[in-house]
């Protein structure tokens, strides 16, 4: 047995599987920290809670918050675009079909996962990548990201200089029904993202205690661990599906 690929624990042979590639892990953490900064600065822009004495121009608190929000939003948007690109360029665990349940098997796994997280049944069949419920949740999260980016661009056109290249996105304002509606949608999406993030952290730690596959560690190392028997079954199923698709 090769120590680099296989591990024996409690009498069961485990094999290390490279699941999350570097672009997936990198964009995950860039998006995570971006959301923290964007949520904090965005909340302050909407509800200023720092009081300073003297003319505002001498302190530039709001201006600093807006600048940090803008540049972080650019980084966030680029990270989302890279992750979307990796839906088509990544390995089998990062691709689009992991996020949209198109097969009967994935729909069955979606139902099993709902029953599991509802504490109605035992754990569903393990997946090296995302199970169907997690994949659908991440697809929903990606949609929220795109709406946040679009509404953010629409809102920024109201304060950007007329010579700013961001003014090309002014056409988004009427699409959202005006700046006030765009602002409302922007805020609602922010809270939905934060709620989804909390549920995500809970589900990751829950899966870690159930599967013992290195769920938490995998977002740092990229590797998960599975019994060889289960892994062989997954590979056989994937090979058959690829053969059918071709």
N, C-alpha and C positions, 0 to 999 in steps of 0.2 A: 504494500500500500504506500503510495506517495504521500509524504507528510504535507506537501504543499497543496494538495487537492482534496485529500480525504482525512476525516477525523473520526475516531471511534469514541462514542460516548454512550454510557449505560448499555453496552453490548450492541449498539446499533451503528452501522457504518454510515457516516455522513459524507456527502460530497459538497465541496465549495463551488458555488455557481456565481459567475460574474453577471449580475443583474443590471445594476445602475451604472451606466457609463459616465465618464467625466463630465460631458456637457449636461447630463441630467442632474448630477449632484451639484455642479457649479451653479446652474440656473436656479435650482431649488433654494440654495442658500442666498443667492443674490436677490431673488424674489422675496424670500422671508425677511431679510433685513430691510429691503426696500419698503415692504408693507409696514413694518414697524415705524420707520421714519416718516413715510407718507401719511400714516394714520395720525401720528402725533402732530406733525406740522399742519396737516389738513384740518384737524380738529381746532387747532389754535387759530388758523385763518378764519374759520367759521365762527369761533367763539373765543376771541382774544381774552386771555386770563392773566396776562402779565402787565402790570401797571408800572409805568416809569414816569418820573418827574421831568418837566421841561419839554421843549419842542420835540415832536416825534422824529424830526430829521436828525437830531443829535444822537439818537439811539438806534433807529432803523430796525426795531425788533420785528415789526410786521414784514418789512422788506427782506430781512434776513430769512424769516420763515418761508416767505414766498420763493426766494432764491433756492433755498435748500429743497423745498418741495418740487420745484421745477427740475433741477438737475437730478434729483433722485428719481423723478418720474421718467426722465429720459433713460436712465439706467434700467429702471423697471421695464419700460417698453421694449428696450433692446433685448433684455433677458427673456421676455415673453416671446418675442419674434424668434429668438434662437431656439426656444423650447418648441415652438410650432414647427420650425424647420426640422427639428429632431424627431418629430412625429413621423416623418417620411424618410429620414436618413439614419435613424438609430437602429439598435438591435430589436429583436422580437418583443422585448419587454417595454420598449419605449414608443412603439409605433401606434398609429391611430386606432387600430382594431382593439387595442387594450382599453380604449376609452369609450368605445361605442359598441354595445352588445348587439351584434348582428346575427349570431348563430343561436340555435336552440340551446346548445350547451351553456353559452354565456348567460342567456336569459334564465336558465335553471339555476346557475350559480348566483345570479342576482337575487333570486327569490330565497335561496338557501342562506345567503349572507344577510338578507333582511330578517329572516327568522332567527339567525344567530345573534345579531346585534339587538334583537328584541327579547333576548334571553328565553326564546321559545324552544329552540333545538340546540344540539351540540354543534361543534364547529363544522363549517362546510369544507369541501375538498381544498387543500392548500394549493396556492399558486405561487410560482417563483416571482412573477411580476405582480400586477394589480389584479385582485379578484374583480368580478363584474361590477359590484357595488362601488368599490373604490374607484374603478375606472370611470364610472358614470359620474361620481362625485367630482373627480378631477376635471372631467369634461365641462361640468357645470361651473367649476371654479375658473377654468380657462375662459369660458364665456363671460363671466363677471370681469375678468381682467380686461378683455377687449372692450366691454362697455365702459369700464373705468377709464381706459385710455382714450376712447372716443369722446366721452363727456368731458374729460380733463382738457383735451385739445380744444373742444368747443368753448369751455369756460376761459381758457387762456387767451383766446382771441379778443376777449373784452378788455384786457389790460395790456396786451402786447402792443408794441409800437407798430404804426402803420407800415413801416418798412420791414417788419419782422417776417421771416419766412413762415412763421406759424400762422400767419393770416390766411394761408391757403386753406386752412381748415375751418374757415368761417362758415362754409356751407353746411357744417354739422349743426350749427345753432338752430336753424328752423326745423331740421330733421328731428330734433328732440323737443320741439315745441317752445323754444325760447331758452334764455339763460337760466331762468328760475327753475324750470322743469329739469333742465340738464343738471343743475346743482343738486336738486332733490334726488335724481336718479344716481348721481355720483355718491351722495352720502348713503343712500340705501345700499348700494353695492359695496361700499366700504364696510358697513356693519355686517352684511352677509358674508363677506370675505373673512372678517374676524371671527364670526360664529363658526364658519366652516373650518377655520384653522384650529379652533378649540376642539371641535369634533375630530379633526384629523389627528391631533396629538393623542387624544383619548383612544382612538381606534388603533393607532400604531402601538401604543403600550399594551393595549388589550391583546393584539395579535402576537406581541412579543412574549407574553406570558402563556399563550395558548400553543403557538407553533414552535417556539424556541428555535427560530431559524435565523436569529440575528437581525430582526426587523429594524431596530433602532440603529445598530452599528452599520447596517448596509448603506445608509445615506452618507456615511463617512468613507467607508472602504469600498463600497460597490458590491460586496459579496454577501450572499445568503447561504445557509447550510440546510440541506435536505437529505433525508434517508435515500440511499441509492435506489431502493425499490420504487419510491414515489417519483424520483427524478427520471428513472428509465421510462416509467409510464407516461410522464409528461412529454419526454422527447419523442417517444413513439407516436403519441397523439399528434404532436406538432408536425412530425414528418409525414404522417398520413394526410393531415390537412393541407400541407404544402403541395403534396403530390396531387391531391384532388383539385386544388386551385389551378395548378399548372395543366 
